[in-house]
Amino acid sequence: MQYVKIKQAILDQIDAGTLSARQKLPSERQLAEAFSTTRVTLREALSLLESEGAIYREDRRGWFIAPEPLSYNPTIGLSFMQMAQAQHREGSWQTLSVKKSLATKTATRLLALAPFSEAQTIEQVRYLERRPVCYLNSYVLPEFVGAAAGNDEESPLAQLESQLPLLLATVTFRLAVKSLQGNIAQLLRATEGTPCLVIERRFIDKQQRVIRADVEYWRHDVVTIEG
């Protein structure tokens, strides 16, 4: 099939180093002309490459070569910044909101809360090399959120993350493959329907309390789950 040959030709260019990480591919029109094919056939090849994590698409910007993914062990209580730095990557974040309110259905389930309990919700976007790669909702018991909340120069989770090695007994996680939709797709500069990994993590302390729970939406080419 022609789209398989096109896919392999692009992979060969990546393997040869002709196409490097984060490099933008020519437009779909130019690629279709180069391969003497239709846009429909070309998109089949690009979609297959995207599903395998070789390339990624940014809405209204085009297709790019995916860099090596992060190695991510969700059972380890490392912060995103610690994980990025350990693998010599440039990580950053943007805090979108910090609010204390009655726990949502998701927060109540993940934190194992009684009805009408409160939780602190922290909404962030995480970046690698200035590319938005992960949308995070973090639900935290209010007593574990420090004075950094609301200060975007330091993560609102920084105080808790510095204490985690002393507090934690275990970290559990659940992984699902879904697609990006709506506001989350927009925040990650993705088109709706782009594959993503959804990881729910629960941080359990030595008193067997779930003190924090994260729901992470990752661009699927960005991380390799290990551990």
C-alpha positions as CSV (number, residue, x, y, z in Angstrom):
1,M,0.0,0.0,0.0
2,Q,1.3,3.4,-0.9
3,Y,0.7,5.1,2.5
4,V,2.9,2.3,4.1
5,K,5.7,3.1,1.7
6,I,5.4,6.8,2.4
7,K,5.5,6.2,6.1
8,Q,8.6,4.1,5.8
9,A,10.3,6.7,3.6
10,I,9.7,9.3,6.3
11,L,11.0,6.9,9.0
12,D,14.1,6.3,6.9
13,Q,14.8,10.0,6.8
14,I,14.4,10.2,10.6
15,D,16.7,7.3,11.1
16,A,19.3,8.7,8.8
17,G,19.3,12.0,10.7
18,T,18.0,14.0,7.7
19,L,15.0,14.9,9.7
20,S,15.8,15.9,13.3
21,A,13.8,16.1,16.5
22,R,11.3,19.0,16.5
23,Q,11.9,19.8,12.9
24,K,8.8,20.8,11.0
25,L,7.8,18.7,8.0
26,P,6.9,20.4,4.7
27,S,3.3,21.2,4.3
28,E,0.9,18.4,3.4
29,R,0.5,19.8,-0.1
30,Q,4.3,19.8,-0.6
31,L,4.7,16.3,0.8
32,A,1.8,15.0,-1.4
33,E,3.5,16.5,-4.5
34,A,6.9,15.0,-3.4
35,F,5.5,11.5,-3.1
36,S,3.2,11.9,-6.2
37,T,0.2,11.0,-4.1
38,T,-3.1,12.4,-2.9
39,R,-3.6,14.3,0.3
40,V,-5.9,11.5,1.5
41,T,-3.2,8.9,1.1
42,L,-0.5,11.2,2.6
43,R,-2.7,11.8,5.7
44,E,-3.1,8.0,6.2
45,A,0.8,7.8,6.3
46,L,1.1,10.8,8.7
47,S,-1.7,9.4,11.0
48,L,0.1,6.1,11.2
49,L,3.4,7.8,12.1
50,E,1.6,9.9,14.7
51,S,0.0,6.8,16.2
52,E,3.5,5.3,16.6
53,G,4.8,8.4,18.2
54,A,7.3,9.3,15.4
55,I,5.7,12.6,14.6
56,Y,3.2,15.0,16.2
57,R,0.8,17.6,15.0
58,E,0.2,21.1,16.4
59,D,-3.1,22.7,15.5
60,R,-2.7,25.3,12.7
61,R,1.1,24.8,12.8
62,G,1.7,21.5,11.0
63,W,3.6,18.3,11.6
64,F,6.9,17.9,13.6
65,I,9.4,15.2,14.3
66,A,8.9,13.8,17.8
67,P,12.0,13.9,20.1
68,E,12.9,10.9,22.3
69,P,10.2,10.4,24.9
70,L,10.6,10.8,28.6
71,S,11.0,7.7,30.6
72,Y,8.2,7.9,33.2
73,N,7.7,5.6,36.2
74,P,4.4,6.8,37.7
75,T,5.0,4.8,40.9
76,I,7.9,7.1,41.9
77,G,7.0,10.3,43.6
78,L,9.3,12.5,41.5
79,S,8.0,15.9,40.4
80,F,7.7,16.7,36.7
81,M,10.7,19.1,37.0
82,Q,12.9,16.4,38.7
83,M,12.0,13.9,36.1
84,A,12.8,16.3,33.2
85,Q,16.1,17.4,34.8
86,A,17.2,13.9,35.4
87,Q,16.9,13.2,31.7
88,H,18.5,16.4,30.6
89,R,15.3,17.9,29.3
90,E,14.0,21.5,29.7
91,G,10.8,21.4,31.7
92,S,8.5,24.2,32.7
93,W,4.9,24.7,33.7
94,Q,2.1,27.2,33.8
95,T,-0.4,27.3,36.6
96,L,-3.9,28.0,35.2
97,S,-5.9,28.0,38.5
98,V,-5.7,27.2,42.2
99,K,-8.9,26.9,44.1
100,K,-10.3,25.4,47.3
101,S,-13.9,24.2,47.0
102,L,-16.2,21.3,47.6
103,A,-14.6,18.2,46.1
104,T,-15.7,17.3,42.6
105,K,-16.9,13.7,41.8
106,T,-13.4,12.9,40.5
107,A,-11.6,14.4,43.5
108,T,-14.0,12.6,45.9
109,R,-13.3,9.3,44.2
110,L,-9.5,9.6,44.0
111,L,-9.0,11.0,47.4
112,A,-11.5,8.7,49.0
113,L,-13.3,11.6,50.7
114,A,-16.5,11.8,52.7
115,P,-19.4,13.7,51.1
116,F,-19.2,17.5,51.2
117,S,-15.4,17.4,51.9
118,E,-13.2,20.2,50.5
119,A,-10.2,19.7,48.3
120,Q,-7.6,22.0,46.7
121,T,-7.6,21.8,42.9
122,I,-4.5,22.9,41.0
123,E,-4.7,23.1,37.2
124,Q,-1.4,23.2,35.2
125,V,0.0,22.8,31.8
126,R,3.5,21.2,31.6
127,Y,6.0,22.0,28.9
128,L,9.0,20.3,27.4
129,E,11.3,22.6,25.4
130,R,8.5,25.1,25.5
131,R,6.0,22.6,23.9
132,P,2.8,22.0,25.9
133,V,2.8,18.2,26.5
134,C,0.7,17.5,29.6
135,Y,-2.5,19.0,31.1
136,L,-2.8,18.3,34.9
137,N,-5.5,18.4,37.4
138,S,-4.0,17.8,40.9
139,Y,-6.4,17.3,43.8
140,V,-4.8,17.8,47.3
141,L,-6.0,17.7,50.8
142,P,-6.2,21.4,51.8
143,E,-3.7,21.0,54.8
144,F,-1.0,19.9,52.4
145,V,-1.0,22.9,50.1
146,G,1.6,25.5,51.1
147,A,1.9,29.3,50.8
148,A,3.2,28.9,47.3
149,A,-0.3,28.4,46.0
150,G,-1.1,31.1,43.4
151,N,2.5,32.1,42.9
152,D,3.4,31.1,39.4
153,E,7.2,31.6,40.1
154,E,7.1,28.4,42.2
155,S,4.8,25.5,41.7
156,P,1.9,25.5,44.1
157,L,2.8,21.8,44.6
158,A,6.4,22.6,45.5
159,Q,6.0,22.4,49.3
160,L,4.2,19.1,49.1
161,E,6.6,17.7,46.6
162,S,9.6,18.5,48.9
163,Q,7.8,16.6,51.7
164,L,6.7,13.6,49.7
165,P,9.8,11.4,50.3
166,L,9.1,11.6,54.1
167,L,5.3,11.3,53.8
168,L,4.7,8.6,51.2
169,A,4.2,4.9,51.7
170,T,3.2,4.2,48.1
171,V,2.0,5.6,44.8
172,T,-0.6,3.9,42.7
173,F,-1.6,4.6,39.1
174,R,-4.1,3.7,36.4
175,L,-3.4,4.2,32.7
176,A,-5.9,4.7,29.9
177,V,-5.6,5.6,26.2
178,K,-8.1,8.3,25.2
179,S,-8.3,11.2,22.8
180,L,-7.9,14.9,23.4
181,Q,-11.0,17.0,23.3
182,G,-12.2,20.6,23.8
183,N,-10.2,22.9,26.0
184,I,-7.5,20.3,26.9
185,A,-6.8,19.8,23.2
186,Q,-6.6,23.5,22.7
187,L,-4.2,24.0,25.7
188,L,-1.9,21.3,24.3
189,R,-2.1,22.8,20.8
190,A,-3.5,19.5,19.5
191,T,-6.4,18.8,17.1
192,E,-9.4,17.2,18.6
193,G,-9.2,13.4,18.5
194,T,-5.4,13.3,18.9
195,P,-4.4,10.2,21.0
196,C,-3.4,10.8,24.6
197,L,-2.4,8.9,27.7
198,V,-4.5,9.6,30.7
199,I,-2.7,8.7,34.0
200,E,-4.5,8.8,37.3
201,R,-2.0,8.8,40.2
202,R,-2.8,8.5,44.0
203,F,-0.2,9.4,46.6
204,I,-0.8,7.5,49.8
205,D,1.0,8.4,53.0
206,K,2.1,6.3,55.9
207,Q,-1.3,6.7,57.7
208,Q,-2.9,5.3,54.5
209,R,-4.5,8.6,53.6
210,V,-4.6,9.6,49.9
211,I,-3.1,13.1,50.3
212,R,-2.9,13.9,46.6
213,A,-4.3,12.6,43.4
214,D,-3.3,13.7,39.9
215,V,-5.1,13.3,36.6
216,E,-2.6,13.8,33.8
217,Y,-3.3,14.1,30.0
218,W,-0.1,13.5,28.1
219,R,0.5,13.9,24.4
220,H,1.1,10.2,23.7
221,D,4.5,10.6,21.9
222,V,6.0,12.4,24.9
223,V,6.3,9.6,27.5
224,T,7.3,5.9,27.7
225,I,5.7,4.3,30.8
226,E,8.3,2.1,32.7
227,G,8.5,0.5,36.1
